[in-house]
Structure formats: structure tokens, C-alpha cells
Amino acid sequence: MGLEIAFWVLTIVAVAAALAVVSLHNIFRASLALIMCFLAVAGLFVTLSADFLAAIQVLIYVGAVAVLIILAIMLTREVQRGSFSNRLNVPVLLSTILFLGVAVFAVMATSWPVVTLPLLEATTTALGSELFGEGGFILPVEIAALLLLAAIIGAITLVREE
Amino acid sequence: MTAAGTISQASALASDWPGNFWLHLLVFALIILAFVILTVIILIWLERRLLGRIQVRPGPNRAGPFGLLQPIADVVKILTKEDTVPGWGDRLVFWLAPLVAFVPVLLVFAVVPFWNGALLADLNIGILYVLAVSSVASVGIFMTGWASGNKYSLIGAMRDIAQLISYEIPMMLSLAAVVLVAGSLSLNEIVAAQDVPYILLQPMGFTIFFIAALAEANRTPFDLVEADSEIVAGFNIEYSGMKFAILYLMEYSEVVFIAAIATSLFLGGWRGPFLPPFLWFVIKMFAVFFVLIWIRGTLPRLRIDQVMAFAWKFLLPLALINLVVTGAQVVFWPQAPYWSLVPINVTLLAALLLLWARFFRLGGSRVGI
């Protein structure tokens, strides 16, 4: 009961915030709506007992990604006028509805495998041993880390003056 | 870990202490609110008196004995001021900003253990929750900076972002070392695991955490966000009345928050002999306050390029080394006795600090932001 109320509140907030992101003209307010959306998604993770994922969602998406977006906006001129509208409104709306329909159909039509294991008390231990333990995903983790390092070094090299 | 288990089970307060879940939530929400506001009021008084003492002047001493009623007089003064809103700013965001800044700081206290088991929610992701929620507070500061429609506010907010992103990394790395030693992310478990306060076992971790926390809470010498001599008062320049009071409360709650986290993670939290646990927690917190005020009375403000270079060239490498050394100690020497680990780690801290201080150079003469 409580979980259902939480789910519906969070879902409505997330969808409303996501709509605000694309429909608001003021980019700064749109980015604030994006933060709201991220927080609501983190709340959904909490209702699914994925507490670690929720904390990481807030830490990475609100604390880092959204903050960088705001930093970029603050360095932009004429934010108040916002993004210019063009004649693609109707085609975009139609293709969005089409995509939404396909996605909803795909989700509803798939018979998802259901796991009946008991909930983990502490998810962090299991995640840690799965990611870094023997027979886990240590190689993909290392590759991802290397990829990110390469991206950072690449970004620094690109913006150097000399 | 075994010792931690015995302590946390022996005398722990039940997780739904006064009887049921909702009552527990209500009681602890009220306790946290009262605790934070009361501590902030005492802290403001203490800071002004101690700064006065350091600068050889009396400080506030008219309202009540020793000026104790000064914070109350200030609150009354602030609340009776006119509440102005700049016409050229973003009104809605201007209204929301103080709340968005203040609420996350208050939320952090949900996982701070006042004594064994006495906390709102003993999350098993404790430290991650603290880091995640406290990072939301900066969004409120950007909102104030943006919505004021004032260039000084905007510069203050930009400085805050730059500082926050830079100092969050060494802070997280130093906390990761603590988690490695304690073997848990929950703050209560970490306190229970501290047979020796981690300030001794993790001297480098504490140094890095403390400096980074100073920067995150915008305290001297990192108070560039509100550098009065450069950008008037930074992000809160356009605020007055109740909204200014909330921003002021937010700044000092952040100080209470870093003191509470430093106490729980490095100073042994509620643990101590003779006195009741809650009193130990408060005493340790006020010891941290004293050091913070002492630093404010002693050190001048840094330049923005110095602040940035210090985070990336000084703290980050040291934090990485600390993490590797701690990991090696935990893996290869898990049964190490404290009398051997403590001197080794303190010597390592001194050696690395001296070494890094010799090599630390500010790049060029260019000054950004």
C-alpha cells in the first residue's frame, strides 16, 4: 500500500519533470526540472530495494552531471530567451508518440523472467563481490575505467592552447 | 569486525526505539531539527566570541550574560527586516533556492548516530547517502546565484561549483579508506568498529577529509564563495529577511554536519569512558568547532587558482596514495596491532606531507574565475 503510493507519486513527479525539461523555454529552469526527474528516479530505485543504485544515481546524476550542465548554462549568454522553436514540433511529437507506443508495447508483451530469491540485506557486499570478485565482471570494469581515463586525457588534450 | 558486532548488539537502541516505526520517525525528526538549530545558535555565539578573543576585542557582550542572548537578538532583527526580491531575477527560483539549499543539509543528519543505534535510519549505505545528499545542497546555491540576477551572486555560485567538484574527489577517496578499515558503510557500524579512533589509524585520511570538508562547507581559508572583499557577499547578496536567515542557517548547519561526520568517522563518535555517549558526541563535535573557528581566526583567504591547484595537485595524489596504502594494510596485514600501525601511518603522513609540500608549485601566473 505505502509502496504503491510512493511508486505513483514518484512516477508522476518523474514524468511531469521530464515533460517540463523539454517544454520549458528557460534552460536554467529546464535543468532544475531535470534534477527533479533524476531525484524521482532515485526514489524509484529505493522502492525497488536498490539503495546503492539510488545513492549512486543522486551522486553521479545530480551531484555531477546536472551540476556540469548548470555550469555550462551559466557560461552561456541569453539564457532567458531559451531555445528557439522551429517547424519540427509536429513531426517530433508524432515520432515521440510512436516511439513511446513501441516501447510500451515491447515492455508489456515481453514475458519477463521473475526471480524469487529473497531480498538482499546489504546490496553493496553482493555488488562488490560480483564486480571485483573471482569470476565476476572485473575485466569489463577495468576496460570501462580505462575508457574513461582515455576520454579525460582526450578532453584535456583537445582544449589545450599550445 | 567481530568486536564491532558485539558492541553494536550489546547496548544498541532498538531500531524503532519509542515503540513503532512512525513514532520513531517523528521523534527523531524532531530531535534532529532541535539539535541542528540549537547547535547552530550556540555555534554562532561561540564563533563570534572566540573570534573576538583571537582578535583581541570583546566580541558581542551586551545582550544577556557573556552576550549569550545575542543570537536571539539577531534572529529577531533579521526576521523584522524587509523581504526584498530583485525584479530582474527569476522570482520562483529565488523563492525555492534557500529551501533547496537547506533541506539536504538537514537530511544528512538522518544517518548520524548520536549514541549506539540512536539514529533516524541505520542505512547500510550510510556514507554514500551522506555524500549523495550533501551534493544536492550545491544545487540550491547555484539557484541563489542564478535567480538573484546579480553578477557577484553568479560569480559566487560559479566558484562554489568549481570548488565543490574539485574537493569532492579527495573527500570521497579519504572516506573510501575509512570504509576499507571499518568494513562497513553504515555510520553506526563504523563508530562501533573504532576501538582506536580512526584519526590515529588514518591520520592522512583525516587530514585530507578535514581540508576537503572545509572547502565543501565554504569555510576559511576556502570561503571564496562569499569573499566580502572581492564579490561583496557572493551568492546571498540579494537575500534579506527570512530567506537570508535560512541561507545563514544552511551555512552553519553545514559546519555542524562536517563536525558530526568528522566526529563519527574519525574521532570515535559516541564512544568514550565515564560520560554518557551523547555527551561524548557533543564534546567531540565542539572540539571540531573550536578547531574550525581557530582556523578562521588564523588563516587568510586563498586565491581561486590556489584553491583549485591545491585540490588537484596536492590533495588528490595524497588521497590516492592513502587509499592504496590502506588497502595494502587491510589485505596483507589484517591482524596488525594498533601500537605498530599508528606510528607507521603517522610517520607516513609526515613524510608524504613534507615531500609533497616541497614539490607543490602553482602553475604559471594565470588566475581564472
Chai-1 contact restraints between the chains, C-beta under 6 A:
chainA,res_idxA,chainB,res_idxB,connection_type,confidence,min_distance_angstrom,max_distance_angstrom,comment,restraint_id
A,F28,B,W146,contact,1.0,0.0,6.0,A-B,restraint_1
A,I35,B,V139,contact,1.0,0.0,6.0,A-B,restraint_2
A,D51,B,I125,contact,1.0,0.0,6.0,A-B,restraint_3
A,F52,B,I125,contact,1.0,0.0,6.0,A-B,restraint_4
A,A55,B,I125,contact,1.0,0.0,6.0,A-B,restraint_5
A,A55,B,L128,contact,1.0,0.0,6.0,A-B,restraint_6
A,A55,B,Y129,contact,1.0,0.0,6.0,A-B,restraint_7
A,A55,B,A132,contact,1.0,0.0,6.0,A-B,restraint_8
A,V58,B,A132,contact,1.0,0.0,6.0,A-B,restraint_9
A,L59,B,L131,contact,1.0,0.0,6.0,A-B,restraint_10
A,L59,B,A132,contact,1.0,0.0,6.0,A-B,restraint_11
A,V62,B,V136,contact,1.0,0.0,6.0,A-B,restraint_12
A,G63,B,S135,contact,1.0,0.0,6.0,A-B,restraint_13
A,V67,B,I161,contact,1.0,0.0,6.0,A-B,restraint_14
A,I70,B,F142,contact,1.0,0.0,6.0,A-B,restraint_15
A,L71,B,I161,contact,1.0,0.0,6.0,A-B,restraint_16
A,M74,B,M158,contact,1.0,0.0,6.0,A-B,restraint_17
A,A122,B,N124,contact,1.0,0.0,6.0,A-B,restraint_18
